[in-house]
Amino acid sequence: MTPHIPGFDVHDVSLPAGRLRVAAGGAGPPVLLLHGFPQTHLAWRAVAPLLAERFRVVCPDLPGYGASAPAASYAKRTTAATMVALMRELGHERFTVVGHDRGALVAFRAALDHPGAVERVAVLDVIPAVDMWAALHGTAGVFAFHLYLLAHPADLPERMIAADPDTFFGHFLDIWSRRPTATPAEVRAAYLAACRTPEAIHAICEDYRASATVDVEHDAADRQAGRRIGVPVLAMWQDPGDLVLPFDPEEIWSTWASDLRTRVLPGGHFLPEDCPEEVAAALTDLLTS
């Protein structure tokens, strides 16, 4: 059986920027959930139904990921504008945006660029591109080797990954989860199927190339201009345990958010799958505050 989010309808939405595959369910104030690498909207399959008890929940595949069409640009500013256009197409002028990993970079950019549309924002286990690159020096960059590899010019990384995409993408699915049963076999298979085509591999590389170039430029310009997110921001990240992070997430997010709340959760990188109840509870607190 094809994996799905229980109780959610799946359909395609055509926008000027391209076609998006979208799962939506529930009723109430709108919430946009954006997944990360190397996943699809299925990353929210345990969190979304919990939120749908009180909210209208929209879960798209990011451009170039899953069943969504590739984009002309993978700058997070462009993707954020596409997500705002999606929500408006669905009848939601103002909404909360929640993102994990790559989706969190889009959520961050949406909150900065579209303050009239974004009411609240939550970012899961990520920091802005400009801060991430500044933090990765010396051996601290080893754990994030994919950031460097995927950002190389086309088509070297595409050729390398295409030689064995299941092993490459499967590596991250295997090591970034703290709970072995968090991603069932059928969901893992769906993630890998969505990533292994040449078009998907190229889109993912383009996403990471943007984060090593234009996204950094946009972040740096905003920091120099003193731009901050004026709406409530919830930053969540995994408990690093004995690992010493090369950065302090709370310190970094406090430079971007005027109203910052934080949560450290007992999961691996895939927080929506490792600890969905905790994630849903924290998001509900944000949405009802």
C-alpha positions in Angstrom: 0.0 0.0 0.0 1.3 3.5 -0.9 2.2 5.4 2.3 0.0 8.4 3.1 -0.9 10.8 5.9 -4.0 9.3 7.5 -7.2 11.4 6.9 -5.5 13.7 4.4 -6.4 14.4 0.8 -3.6 14.5 -1.8 -3.8 16.6 -4.9 -1.7 18.7 -7.3 -1.8 22.5 -7.2 -0.7 24.3 -10.4 1.1 27.7 -9.8 3.1 30.0 -12.1 6.2 28.6 -10.4 5.3 25.0 -11.1 3.1 22.2 -10.0 3.1 21.1 -6.3 1.9 17.8 -4.8 0.0 18.7 -1.6 -1.5 16.7 1.2 -4.1 18.6 3.3 -6.5 17.8 6.1 -8.2 19.2 9.2 -10.1 22.4 9.8 -9.2 25.6 11.7 -6.4 28.1 11.5 -4.0 27.2 8.6 -0.6 25.6 9.2 2.0 25.0 6.5 4.4 22.1 7.2 7.6 21.9 5.1 9.8 18.8 5.0 13.5 18.4 4.7 16.2 16.3 3.0 15.9 13.6 1.7 12.2 13.3 2.4 8.8 14.3 1.1 5.6 15.5 2.8 5.4 12.0 4.3 7.8 13.2 7.0 4.8 14.8 8.7 2.6 11.7 8.6 2.6 11.3 12.4 2.5 15.0 13.3 0.0 16.3 10.8 -3.0 14.2 12.0 -2.4 15.4 15.6 -2.4 19.0 14.4 -5.4 18.4 12.1 -7.6 17.9 15.2 -7.6 21.7 15.6 -6.0 23.2 12.5 -6.1 23.1 8.7 -2.8 21.5 7.8 -1.1 21.8 4.4 1.9 19.5 3.6 3.5 20.1 0.2 6.4 18.3 -1.4 9.0 21.0 -1.8 9.8 22.0 -5.5 11.9 19.2 -7.1 11.2 16.8 -4.2 8.7 14.0 -4.1 6.0 14.5 -6.8 6.4 18.3 -7.1 7.8 19.7 -10.3 11.3 21.1 -10.5 11.8 24.8 -10.0 13.7 27.4 -12.1 15.4 28.6 -8.9 16.1 27.0 -5.6 16.9 30.1 -3.7 15.0 29.9 -0.4 13.6 33.4 -1.2 12.1 32.0 -4.4 10.8 28.8 -2.7 9.3 30.9 0.2 7.4 33.0 -2.3 6.1 29.9 -4.0 4.8 28.6 -0.6 3.1 31.9 0.1 1.5 31.7 -3.4 0.4 28.1 -2.6 -1.3 29.1 0.6 -3.1 32.0 -1.1 -4.2 29.7 -3.9 -5.7 27.5 -1.2 -7.5 30.5 0.4 -5.1 31.2 3.3 -3.8 34.8 3.3 -2.2 34.5 6.8 -0.8 31.3 8.3 1.8 29.6 10.5 4.7 28.0 8.7 6.7 25.1 10.2 9.8 23.7 8.6 12.3 20.9 9.3 15.8 21.0 7.8 15.5 22.4 4.2 11.9 23.3 4.9 13.0 25.3 7.9 15.3 27.4 5.7 12.2 28.1 3.5 10.1 28.9 6.6 12.8 31.3 7.9 12.9 33.1 4.6 9.1 33.2 4.4 8.9 34.9 7.8 11.5 37.5 6.9 10.2 38.3 3.4 6.5 37.9 3.9 5.7 39.4 7.4 2.1 40.1 6.2 1.4 36.5 5.5 3.3 34.6 8.2 1.7 34.7 11.7 4.1 32.4 13.5 7.1 30.3 12.5 8.7 27.1 13.8 12.1 25.8 12.6 13.3 22.3 13.4 16.9 21.3 13.7 18.5 23.8 11.5 20.2 27.3 11.6 20.2 29.8 8.8 22.7 29.2 5.9 24.9 32.1 6.7 25.3 30.9 10.3 25.8 27.2 9.3 28.7 28.0 7.0 30.3 30.3 9.5 30.2 27.5 12.1 31.7 24.7 9.9 35.4 24.9 10.2 38.1 22.4 10.9 36.9 18.9 11.8 33.5 20.3 12.7 32.5 20.1 9.1 33.0 16.3 8.8 29.4 15.5 10.0 28.0 17.8 7.3 30.0 16.5 4.4 26.9 16.5 2.2 26.6 20.3 2.4 29.9 20.5 0.6 29.4 17.7 -1.9 26.0 18.6 -3.0 27.0 22.3 -3.5 29.7 21.5 -6.0 29.0 22.7 -9.6 27.0 20.4 -11.9 27.4 17.8 -12.8 30.0 16.1 -10.6 27.8 15.4 -7.5 24.9 14.3 -9.8 27.2 11.7 -11.5 28.5 10.5 -8.2 25.1 10.1 -6.5 23.5 8.6 -9.6 26.0 5.7 -9.4 24.2 4.4 -6.3 21.4 6.8 -5.1 19.8 4.4 -2.7 23.0 4.0 -0.8 23.7 7.7 -0.7 20.3 8.9 0.4 19.7 5.8 2.5 22.8 6.7 4.5 21.1 9.8 5.9 17.9 8.0 6.5 19.7 5.5 8.5 22.1 7.6 10.6 19.9 10.7 11.3 17.2 8.9 13.2 17.6 8.0 16.9 14.7 5.5 16.8 15.2 2.6 14.4 11.5 2.1 13.9 10.7 5.8 13.2 10.7 5.3 9.4 8.9 2.1 8.4 10.2 0.2 5.4 7.5 1.3 3.1 8.1 5.0 3.9 11.8 4.6 3.5 11.2 3.0 0.1 9.0 5.9 -0.9 11.7 8.4 0.1 14.3 6.6 -1.9 12.0 6.2 -4.9 11.4 9.9 -4.9 15.1 10.7 -4.7 16.7 8.3 -7.2 15.6 9.8 -10.5 18.1 12.0 -12.4 15.7 14.9 -12.2 15.3 14.6 -8.4 19.1 14.3 -7.9 19.7 17.4 -9.9 17.0 19.3 -8.0 18.4 18.4 -4.6 21.9 19.4 -5.7 20.5 22.7 -6.9 18.8 23.2 -3.6 22.1 22.8 -1.8 24.0 24.9 -4.3 21.6 27.7 -3.5 22.3 27.4 0.2 26.1 27.8 -0.5 25.6 30.9 -2.7 22.5 33.0 -3.0 20.9 32.0 0.3 24.1 33.1 2.1 24.0 36.4 0.2 20.4 37.0 1.2 21.0 36.1 4.8 24.1 38.3 5.1 22.3 41.3 3.5 19.4 40.9 6.0 21.8 40.6 8.9 23.7 43.7 7.8 20.4 45.6 7.5 19.3 44.5 10.9 16.2 42.6 9.7 14.6 40.3 12.3 11.5 38.1 12.4 8.8 40.1 14.2 6.4 37.2 14.9 6.7 34.4 17.5 9.5 31.9 16.5 9.8 28.4 17.9 13.2 26.8 17.4 13.5 23.1 18.2 16.5 20.9 17.9 17.6 17.4 18.9 19.3 16.8 22.2 23.0 16.4 21.1 23.8 14.2 24.1 27.6 13.9 24.5 28.2 15.6 21.1 29.5 19.1 21.3 27.9 21.2 18.7 30.0 23.7 16.8 27.3 26.3 17.4 24.7 27.3 19.9 21.2 27.2 18.2 19.6 29.4 20.8 22.2 32.0 20.6 22.0 32.1 16.8 18.2 32.1 16.6 18.1 34.9 19.2 19.9 37.2 16.7 17.1 36.7 14.2 13.9 36.5 16.3 12.4 39.2 18.5 10.1 36.7 20.2 12.0 33.4 20.5 10.9 30.2 22.2 13.1 27.0 22.2 12.7 23.3 22.8 15.3 20.6 22.9 13.8 17.2 22.1 14.9 13.6 22.6 15.2 12.6 19.0 17.6 12.4 16.2 17.6 14.9 13.3 14.3 13.6 12.0 12.3 15.1 14.9 8.9 14.8 13.3 9.4 11.1 13.0 11.5 10.4 16.1 9.2 12.2 18.5 6.0 13.3 16.8 4.0 13.7 20.0 6.5 16.1 21.5 6.7 18.0 18.2 2.9 18.3 17.9 2.6 19.4 21.5 5.2 22.1 21.1 3.6 23.3 17.8 0.2 23.4 19.4 1.6 25.6 22.2 3.0 28.0 19.7 -0.2 28.0 17.7 -2.4 28.7 20.7 -0.2 31.2 22.4 
